Amino acid sequence: MWLLAKKDEKVYVDAEEQIATSNGKQLLDQRNLFKGYANGLSSEDSRPLTLSARIIAIDKWYDFFTVTFRVWDKQNQDEISGSYKLYLE
């Protein structure tokens, strides 16, 4: 299990998330998702830490969407990153 480093009962975290279609069209490119917490986030509020996005309209049918994410600890540069595909039926 990955734990964020605490400093004065706060954690300093940031994240980014991108969503692209199967043909490479970028639908979402969100960076610095926690920029509003420059003074830290209470360690209680950071558990569990989740990212979410909703695709509510598309311009045509795509085979899949690729979601790419990265979450990192600003105090020690530890990070979790990855991607996954959402297939349409």
Biotite code that builds the C-alpha atoms (Angstrom):
import biotite.structure as struc

atoms = struc.array([
    struc.Atom([0.000, 0.000, 0.000], chain_id="A", res_id=1, res_name="MET", atom_name="CA", element="C"),
    struc.Atom([1.274, 3.442, -0.952], chain_id="A", res_id=2, res_name="TRP", atom_name="CA", element="C"),
    struc.Atom([1.306, 6.022, 1.833], chain_id="A", res_id=3, res_name="LEU", atom_name="CA", element="C"),
    struc.Atom([1.695, 9.750, 1.380], chain_id="A", res_id=4, res_name="LEU", atom_name="CA", element="C"),
    struc.Atom([4.303, 11.425, 3.586], chain_id="A", res_id=5, res_name="ALA", atom_name="CA", element="C"),
    struc.Atom([2.745, 13.464, 6.393], chain_id="A", res_id=6, res_name="LYS", atom_name="CA", element="C"),
    struc.Atom([4.033, 16.790, 7.632], chain_id="A", res_id=7, res_name="LYS", atom_name="CA", element="C"),
    struc.Atom([2.123, 18.400, 10.519], chain_id="A", res_id=8, res_name="ASP", atom_name="CA", element="C"),
    struc.Atom([-0.810, 16.020, 9.834], chain_id="A", res_id=9, res_name="GLU", atom_name="CA", element="C"),
    struc.Atom([-1.039, 17.233, 6.234], chain_id="A", res_id=10, res_name="LYS", atom_name="CA", element="C"),
    struc.Atom([-0.069, 15.673, 2.927], chain_id="A", res_id=11, res_name="VAL", atom_name="CA", element="C"),
    struc.Atom([1.106, 17.505, -0.167], chain_id="A", res_id=12, res_name="TYR", atom_name="CA", element="C"),
    struc.Atom([-0.160, 15.767, -3.245], chain_id="A", res_id=13, res_name="VAL", atom_name="CA", element="C"),
    struc.Atom([-0.925, 16.548, -6.856], chain_id="A", res_id=14, res_name="ASP", atom_name="CA", element="C"),
    struc.Atom([-2.458, 14.655, -9.753], chain_id="A", res_id=15, res_name="ALA", atom_name="CA", element="C"),
    struc.Atom([-3.206, 14.738, -13.447], chain_id="A", res_id=16, res_name="GLU", atom_name="CA", element="C"),
    struc.Atom([-5.590, 12.841, -15.686], chain_id="A", res_id=17, res_name="GLU", atom_name="CA", element="C"),
    struc.Atom([-6.025, 12.574, -19.440], chain_id="A", res_id=18, res_name="GLN", atom_name="CA", element="C"),
    struc.Atom([-8.675, 10.874, -21.559], chain_id="A", res_id=19, res_name="ILE", atom_name="CA", element="C"),
    struc.Atom([-8.183, 10.150, -25.257], chain_id="A", res_id=20, res_name="ALA", atom_name="CA", element="C"),
    struc.Atom([-10.313, 8.381, -27.855], chain_id="A", res_id=21, res_name="THR", atom_name="CA", element="C"),
    struc.Atom([-9.238, 5.273, -29.759], chain_id="A", res_id=22, res_name="SER", atom_name="CA", element="C"),
    struc.Atom([-8.124, 7.480, -32.660], chain_id="A", res_id=23, res_name="ASN", atom_name="CA", element="C"),
    struc.Atom([-6.057, 9.760, -30.400], chain_id="A", res_id=24, res_name="GLY", atom_name="CA", element="C"),
    struc.Atom([-8.424, 12.697, -29.961], chain_id="A", res_id=25, res_name="LYS", atom_name="CA", element="C"),
    struc.Atom([-7.798, 14.316, -26.562], chain_id="A", res_id=26, res_name="GLN", atom_name="CA", element="C"),
    struc.Atom([-11.050, 14.738, -24.607], chain_id="A", res_id=27, res_name="LEU", atom_name="CA", element="C"),
    struc.Atom([-9.579, 15.689, -21.242], chain_id="A", res_id=28, res_name="LEU", atom_name="CA", element="C"),
    struc.Atom([-6.183, 16.978, -20.142], chain_id="A", res_id=29, res_name="ASP", atom_name="CA", element="C"),
    struc.Atom([-6.380, 18.034, -16.504], chain_id="A", res_id=30, res_name="GLN", atom_name="CA", element="C"),
    struc.Atom([-3.175, 18.835, -14.660], chain_id="A", res_id=31, res_name="ARG", atom_name="CA", element="C"),
    struc.Atom([-2.478, 20.111, -11.153], chain_id="A", res_id=32, res_name="ASN", atom_name="CA", element="C"),
    struc.Atom([-5.801, 18.799, -9.866], chain_id="A", res_id=33, res_name="LEU", atom_name="CA", element="C"),
    struc.Atom([-4.851, 19.681, -6.284], chain_id="A", res_id=34, res_name="PHE", atom_name="CA", element="C"),
    struc.Atom([-3.478, 23.172, -6.951], chain_id="A", res_id=35, res_name="LYS", atom_name="CA", element="C"),
    struc.Atom([-6.083, 24.580, -4.571], chain_id="A", res_id=36, res_name="GLY", atom_name="CA", element="C"),
    struc.Atom([-4.323, 22.777, -1.705], chain_id="A", res_id=37, res_name="TYR", atom_name="CA", element="C"),
    struc.Atom([-0.928, 24.487, -1.813], chain_id="A", res_id=38, res_name="ALA", atom_name="CA", element="C"),
    struc.Atom([-0.973, 24.567, 2.010], chain_id="A", res_id=39, res_name="ASN", atom_name="CA", element="C"),
    struc.Atom([-1.559, 20.826, 2.179], chain_id="A", res_id=40, res_name="GLY", atom_name="CA", element="C"),
    struc.Atom([-4.512, 18.526, 2.518], chain_id="A", res_id=41, res_name="LEU", atom_name="CA", element="C"),
    struc.Atom([-5.499, 17.023, 5.845], chain_id="A", res_id=42, res_name="SER", atom_name="CA", element="C"),
    struc.Atom([-4.195, 13.469, 6.009], chain_id="A", res_id=43, res_name="SER", atom_name="CA", element="C"),
    struc.Atom([-7.721, 12.340, 6.987], chain_id="A", res_id=44, res_name="GLU", atom_name="CA", element="C"),
    struc.Atom([-9.212, 13.894, 3.831], chain_id="A", res_id=45, res_name="ASP", atom_name="CA", element="C"),
    struc.Atom([-6.632, 12.223, 1.609], chain_id="A", res_id=46, res_name="SER", atom_name="CA", element="C"),
    struc.Atom([-7.814, 8.670, 2.391], chain_id="A", res_id=47, res_name="ARG", atom_name="CA", element="C"),
    struc.Atom([-8.941, 7.317, 0.069], chain_id="A", res_id=48, res_name="PRO", atom_name="CA", element="C"),
    struc.Atom([-7.702, 9.581, -2.693], chain_id="A", res_id=49, res_name="LEU", atom_name="CA", element="C"),
    struc.Atom([-9.679, 9.138, -5.907], chain_id="A", res_id=50, res_name="THR", atom_name="CA", element="C"),
    struc.Atom([-9.853, 10.648, -9.376], chain_id="A", res_id=51, res_name="LEU", atom_name="CA", element="C"),
    struc.Atom([-12.955, 10.517, -11.519], chain_id="A", res_id=52, res_name="SER", atom_name="CA", element="C"),
    struc.Atom([-14.250, 11.900, -14.800], chain_id="A", res_id=53, res_name="ALA", atom_name="CA", element="C"),
    struc.Atom([-17.473, 11.480, -16.740], chain_id="A", res_id=54, res_name="ARG", atom_name="CA", element="C"),
    struc.Atom([-17.842, 11.364, -20.492], chain_id="A", res_id=55, res_name="ILE", atom_name="CA", element="C"),
    struc.Atom([-21.352, 12.668, -21.061], chain_id="A", res_id=56, res_name="ILE", atom_name="CA", element="C"),
    struc.Atom([-21.361, 13.286, -24.827], chain_id="A", res_id=57, res_name="ALA", atom_name="CA", element="C"),
    struc.Atom([-19.338, 12.068, -27.780], chain_id="A", res_id=58, res_name="ILE", atom_name="CA", element="C"),
    struc.Atom([-19.258, 13.309, -31.366], chain_id="A", res_id=59, res_name="ASP", atom_name="CA", element="C"),
    struc.Atom([-19.130, 9.785, -32.863], chain_id="A", res_id=60, res_name="LYS", atom_name="CA", element="C"),
    struc.Atom([-18.741, 6.150, -31.847], chain_id="A", res_id=61, res_name="TRP", atom_name="CA", element="C"),
    struc.Atom([-15.238, 5.168, -30.684], chain_id="A", res_id=62, res_name="TYR", atom_name="CA", element="C"),
    struc.Atom([-13.834, 1.698, -30.045], chain_id="A", res_id=63, res_name="ASP", atom_name="CA", element="C"),
    struc.Atom([-12.489, 2.736, -26.648], chain_id="A", res_id=64, res_name="PHE", atom_name="CA", element="C"),
    struc.Atom([-11.220, 5.556, -24.447], chain_id="A", res_id=65, res_name="PHE", atom_name="CA", element="C"),
    struc.Atom([-7.795, 5.520, -22.830], chain_id="A", res_id=66, res_name="THR", atom_name="CA", element="C"),
    struc.Atom([-7.588, 7.048, -19.363], chain_id="A", res_id=67, res_name="VAL", atom_name="CA", element="C"),
    struc.Atom([-4.096, 7.980, -18.157], chain_id="A", res_id=68, res_name="THR", atom_name="CA", element="C"),
    struc.Atom([-3.427, 9.170, -14.630], chain_id="A", res_id=69, res_name="PHE", atom_name="CA", element="C"),
    struc.Atom([-0.604, 10.136, -12.307], chain_id="A", res_id=70, res_name="ARG", atom_name="CA", element="C"),
    struc.Atom([-0.729, 10.992, -8.589], chain_id="A", res_id=71, res_name="VAL", atom_name="CA", element="C"),
    struc.Atom([2.408, 12.079, -6.768], chain_id="A", res_id=72, res_name="TRP", atom_name="CA", element="C"),
    struc.Atom([3.616, 13.049, -3.328], chain_id="A", res_id=73, res_name="ASP", atom_name="CA", element="C"),
    struc.Atom([5.195, 16.516, -3.502], chain_id="A", res_id=74, res_name="LYS", atom_name="CA", element="C"),
    struc.Atom([7.323, 15.860, -0.413], chain_id="A", res_id=75, res_name="GLN", atom_name="CA", element="C"),
    struc.Atom([9.279, 12.869, -1.639], chain_id="A", res_id=76, res_name="ASN", atom_name="CA", element="C"),
    struc.Atom([8.366, 12.543, -5.339], chain_id="A", res_id=77, res_name="GLN", atom_name="CA", element="C"),
    struc.Atom([6.825, 9.066, -4.910], chain_id="A", res_id=78, res_name="ASP", atom_name="CA", element="C"),
    struc.Atom([4.116, 8.487, -7.480], chain_id="A", res_id=79, res_name="GLU", atom_name="CA", element="C"),
    struc.Atom([1.530, 6.126, -8.831], chain_id="A", res_id=80, res_name="ILE", atom_name="CA", element="C"),
    struc.Atom([0.732, 6.258, -12.520], chain_id="A", res_id=81, res_name="SER", atom_name="CA", element="C"),
    struc.Atom([-1.029, 4.123, -15.031], chain_id="A", res_id=82, res_name="GLY", atom_name="CA", element="C"),
    struc.Atom([-3.598, 3.869, -17.757], chain_id="A", res_id=83, res_name="SER", atom_name="CA", element="C"),
    struc.Atom([-6.561, 1.758, -18.697], chain_id="A", res_id=84, res_name="TYR", atom_name="CA", element="C"),
    struc.Atom([-8.963, 1.401, -21.601], chain_id="A", res_id=85, res_name="LYS", atom_name="CA", element="C"),
    struc.Atom([-12.724, 1.694, -21.439], chain_id="A", res_id=86, res_name="LEU", atom_name="CA", element="C"),
    struc.Atom([-14.334, -0.262, -24.279], chain_id="A", res_id=87, res_name="TYR", atom_name="CA", element="C"),
    struc.Atom([-17.743, 0.693, -25.648], chain_id="A", res_id=88, res_name="LEU", atom_name="CA", element="C"),
    struc.Atom([-20.373, -1.902, -26.393], chain_id="A", res_id=89, res_name="GLU", atom_name="CA", element="C"),
])
